[in-house]
């Protein structure tokens, strides 16, 4: 119980710090070329947008994905996948801490999450962006209305209130593009399931969820390609650090096994 409570508290402490640091990003990194008295955050959206067009041979990734998947039924499916991430962030920490076959698996999950959210916050400050859906909204006007549309409008409004209307109480800025923590966290889930859960069905579910999340980030304009690549990098680094710090031993082929035991009391074998 002590280990479960401690792991949960440490995760939520990190997550709350992440939210607060993310909200203050525009004030910590303002645009150095802004006019006197102007409130304007630093942004590298133009550079990453140009990079996306180069990678897709002069096209926007969103245009390609809209042409391939369409803009109606696929939008609703991808929207549901993208929004399911939000409650799972909260629930899966408790699931791994409470129901893992070995408590070190729970701490592997928590340690990886703490490292990932911390590195993600650092990436926001190193390369602040808004994301193509907010910086270039005209590219996404052909999409049908989904709950993801409402979410983007909501966080855009929240950011405007933080920057330009200090009279609004409890407003949060939840806009930050680089790196994509949706990609980071869903990849971490897939890796954790692959290494600590025996069900092949769950393996497939979480890997498909990761793949669809990557598509959704570009499809709705939440992120640039570079954001997703950075998110994958953070996930792999966090997964390895979390494993080492929780007593996992990695072998060839990235296989692992715990070097710890959950029980302090020997169990008599029949």
C-alpha positions as CSV (number, residue, x, y, z in Angstrom):
1,X,0.0,0.0,0.0
2,X,2.8,2.4,0.8
3,X,4.5,1.7,-2.5
4,X,1.2,2.2,-4.4
5,X,0.3,5.5,-2.7
6,X,3.9,6.8,-3.1
7,X,4.0,6.0,-6.8
8,X,0.6,7.6,-7.4
9,X,1.5,10.8,-5.5
10,X,4.8,11.1,-7.3
11,X,3.1,10.8,-10.7
12,X,0.4,13.3,-9.9
13,X,2.9,15.8,-8.5
14,X,4.9,15.6,-11.7
15,X,1.7,15.9,-13.8
16,X,0.5,19.0,-11.9
17,X,3.9,20.6,-12.3
18,X,3.8,19.8,-16.0
19,X,0.4,21.5,-16.4
20,X,1.6,24.6,-14.6
21,X,4.9,24.9,-16.5
22,X,3.1,24.4,-19.8
23,X,0.7,27.2,-18.9
24,X,3.5,29.6,-18.2
25,X,5.5,28.8,-21.3
26,X,4.4,31.9,-23.3
27,X,5.6,34.2,-20.6
28,X,8.9,32.5,-20.0
29,X,9.7,32.4,-23.7
30,X,8.2,35.5,-25.3
31,X,9.0,36.5,-28.9
32,X,12.2,38.6,-28.7
33,X,11.1,40.6,-31.8
34,X,7.7,41.6,-30.3
35,X,6.9,45.3,-30.1
36,X,7.1,47.2,-26.7
37,X,4.2,46.2,-24.6
38,X,3.0,43.5,-27.0
39,X,2.2,40.1,-25.6
40,X,3.5,37.6,-28.1
41,X,5.0,34.1,-27.5
42,X,8.0,32.7,-29.3
43,X,7.0,30.2,-32.0
44,X,8.8,27.9,-34.4
45,X,5.7,26.8,-36.3
46,X,6.8,28.3,-39.6
47,X,10.1,26.3,-39.6
48,X,8.4,23.0,-38.7
49,X,5.6,23.6,-41.3
50,X,8.2,24.1,-44.0
51,X,9.9,20.9,-42.9
52,X,6.6,19.0,-43.2
53,X,6.0,20.2,-46.7
54,X,9.5,19.1,-47.7
55,X,8.9,15.7,-46.2
56,X,5.6,15.3,-48.1
57,X,7.0,16.7,-51.4
58,X,5.3,20.0,-51.3
59,X,2.1,18.9,-49.7
60,X,0.8,19.3,-46.1
61,X,0.6,16.0,-44.2
62,X,-3.0,16.9,-43.3
63,X,-4.0,17.2,-47.0
64,X,-2.5,13.8,-47.8
65,X,-4.2,12.1,-44.8
66,X,-7.5,13.8,-45.6
67,X,-7.3,12.5,-49.1
68,X,-6.5,9.0,-48.0
69,X,-8.9,8.6,-45.0
70,X,-11.6,11.1,-45.9
71,X,-13.0,13.8,-43.7
72,X,-16.1,12.4,-42.2
73,X,-16.3,8.9,-40.8
74,X,-12.5,8.6,-40.2
75,X,-12.6,12.0,-38.4
76,X,-15.0,10.6,-35.8
77,X,-13.0,7.4,-35.3
78,X,-9.7,9.2,-35.0
79,X,-11.3,11.8,-32.7
80,X,-12.5,9.1,-30.3
81,X,-9.0,7.5,-30.3
82,X,-7.4,10.8,-29.6
83,X,-9.8,11.8,-26.8
84,X,-9.7,8.3,-25.1
85,X,-6.1,9.2,-24.3
86,X,-7.2,11.8,-21.7
87,X,-8.9,9.4,-19.1
88,X,-6.3,6.7,-19.7
89,X,-3.5,8.9,-18.6
90,X,-5.0,9.0,-15.2
91,X,-6.3,5.5,-15.0
92,X,-3.4,3.4,-16.2
93,X,-1.0,4.6,-13.6
94,X,-3.2,3.2,-10.9
95,X,-3.9,0.0,-12.9
96,X,-0.2,-0.8,-13.2
97,X,0.6,0.0,-9.6
98,X,-2.2,-2.0,-8.2
99,X,-2.6,-5.0,-10.6
100,X,0.9,-5.6,-11.9
101,X,2.2,-9.2,-11.3
102,X,5.4,-7.6,-9.8
103,X,5.4,-4.2,-8.1
104,X,8.5,-3.3,-10.0
105,X,6.4,-3.3,-13.1
106,X,4.2,-0.7,-11.5
107,X,7.3,1.4,-10.7
108,X,8.7,0.8,-14.2
109,X,5.4,2.4,-15.5
110,X,5.5,5.3,-13.1
111,X,9.2,6.1,-13.5
112,X,8.8,6.0,-17.3
113,X,5.8,8.3,-17.1
114,X,7.6,10.8,-14.8
115,X,10.6,11.0,-17.0
116,X,8.5,11.3,-20.1
117,X,6.3,14.2,-18.8
118,X,9.5,15.9,-17.6
119,X,11.3,15.6,-20.9
120,X,8.2,16.6,-22.7
121,X,7.9,19.8,-20.6
122,X,11.6,20.5,-21.4
123,X,11.0,20.1,-25.1
124,X,8.2,22.7,-25.0
125,X,10.6,25.2,-23.7
126,X,13.4,24.3,-26.1
127,X,11.2,24.6,-29.2
128,X,7.9,26.2,-28.5
129,X,5.2,25.8,-31.1
130,X,1.4,26.0,-31.4
131,X,0.7,23.2,-33.8
132,X,-0.6,23.5,-37.4
133,X,-4.2,23.2,-36.5
134,X,-4.0,26.5,-34.5
135,X,-1.4,28.3,-36.5
136,X,-2.8,27.3,-39.9
137,X,-6.5,26.6,-39.2
138,X,-7.6,27.0,-42.9
139,X,-6.0,23.7,-43.7
140,X,-8.5,21.8,-41.5
141,X,-11.8,23.5,-42.5
142,X,-12.8,20.6,-44.6
143,X,-13.0,18.2,-41.6
144,X,-16.4,17.4,-40.2
145,X,-17.2,18.6,-36.7
146,X,-16.1,16.2,-34.0
147,X,-15.4,16.5,-30.2
148,X,-11.8,17.1,-31.2
149,X,-12.9,20.2,-32.9
150,X,-14.5,21.4,-29.7
151,X,-11.3,20.5,-27.7
152,X,-9.1,22.5,-30.0
153,X,-11.4,25.5,-29.9
154,X,-11.5,25.2,-26.1
155,X,-7.7,25.2,-25.5
156,X,-7.2,28.0,-28.1
157,X,-9.7,30.1,-26.1
158,X,-8.0,29.2,-22.9
159,X,-4.6,30.3,-24.3
160,X,-6.1,33.6,-25.4
161,X,-7.5,34.2,-21.9
162,X,-4.2,33.5,-20.3
163,X,-2.3,35.8,-22.6
164,X,-4.7,38.7,-23.2
165,X,-7.4,38.6,-20.4
166,X,-5.8,38.4,-16.9
167,X,-9.2,39.1,-15.4
168,X,-10.3,35.5,-16.2
169,X,-9.6,33.3,-13.1
170,X,-8.1,29.8,-13.3
171,X,-7.4,30.0,-17.0
172,X,-4.8,27.5,-18.3
173,X,-2.7,27.5,-21.4
174,X,-2.7,24.0,-22.7
175,X,-1.2,24.7,-26.1
176,X,2.3,23.4,-26.8
177,X,3.3,21.4,-29.8
178,X,6.8,20.1,-29.7
179,X,7.1,17.3,-28.7
180,X,3.9,15.3,-29.0
181,X,3.2,13.7,-25.6
182,X,0.2,12.0,-27.1
183,X,2.7,10.0,-29.2
184,X,5.1,9.6,-26.3
185,X,2.6,8.3,-23.8
186,X,0.7,6.0,-26.1
187,X,4.0,4.4,-27.2
188,X,5.0,4.0,-23.6
189,X,1.7,2.2,-23.0
190,X,2.3,-0.1,-25.9
191,X,5.9,-0.9,-24.8
192,X,4.8,-1.5,-21.2
193,X,2.0,-3.9,-22.3
194,X,4.4,-5.7,-24.6
195,X,6.9,-6.3,-21.8
196,X,4.7,-6.8,-18.7
197,X,1.3,-8.2,-19.9
198,X,0.9,-11.6,-21.3
199,X,-2.3,-11.0,-23.3
200,X,-1.6,-10.9,-27.1
201,X,-5.0,-9.2,-27.6
202,X,-3.9,-6.3,-25.4
203,X,-0.6,-6.1,-27.3
204,X,-2.5,-5.6,-30.5
205,X,-5.0,-3.1,-28.9
206,X,-2.3,-0.8,-27.6
207,X,-0.1,-1.0,-30.7
208,X,-3.0,-0.1,-32.9
209,X,-4.0,2.6,-30.5
210,X,-0.4,4.1,-30.8
211,X,-0.5,3.9,-34.6
212,X,-3.9,5.6,-34.8
213,X,-2.8,8.3,-32.4
214,X,0.2,9.2,-34.6
215,X,-2.2,9.5,-37.6
216,X,-4.6,11.6,-35.5
217,X,-2.0,14.1,-34.4
218,X,-1.3,14.9,-38.1
219,X,-4.8,14.4,-39.3
220,X,-6.3,17.0,-37.0
221,X,-3.3,19.3,-37.0
222,X,-2.3,18.9,-33.4
223,X,1.4,18.3,-34.3
224,X,4.0,18.4,-37.0
225,X,6.0,15.3,-38.1
226,X,9.0,16.5,-36.1
227,X,6.8,16.6,-33.0
228,X,5.9,13.0,-33.4
229,X,9.5,11.9,-34.1
230,X,10.6,13.7,-30.9
231,X,7.7,12.1,-29.0
232,X,8.8,8.6,-30.1
233,X,12.4,9.4,-29.0
234,X,11.3,10.6,-25.6
235,X,9.2,7.4,-25.1
236,X,12.1,5.1,-25.9
237,X,14.5,7.0,-23.6
238,X,11.9,7.2,-20.8
239,X,11.0,3.5,-21.2
240,X,14.7,2.4,-20.8
241,X,15.4,4.8,-17.9
242,X,12.2,3.7,-16.1
243,X,13.2,0.1,-16.5
244,X,16.7,0.5,-15.2
245,X,15.6,2.6,-12.2
246,X,12.9,0.0,-11.3
247,X,15.2,-3.0,-11.3
248,X,14.6,-4.4,-14.8
249,X,17.4,-6.1,-16.6
250,X,17.5,-5.7,-20.4
251,X,18.9,-8.4,-22.6
252,X,19.5,-8.8,-26.4
253,X,16.5,-8.0,-28.5
254,X,15.3,-5.5,-25.9
255,X,13.8,-8.3,-23.8
256,X,13.7,-7.7,-20.1
257,X,13.0,-9.4,-16.8
258,X,12.7,-8.0,-13.2
259,X,15.6,-8.4,-10.8
260,X,13.3,-7.7,-7.8
261,X,10.6,-9.7,-5.9
262,X,7.3,-8.4,-4.7
263,X,7.0,-10.6,-1.7
264,X,9.1,-10.3,1.5
265,X,7.5,-13.5,2.9
266,X,8.5,-16.9,1.5
267,X,5.7,-19.0,0.2
268,X,5.8,-22.7,1.0
269,X,5.8,-24.8,-2.1
270,X,3.8,-28.0,-2.1
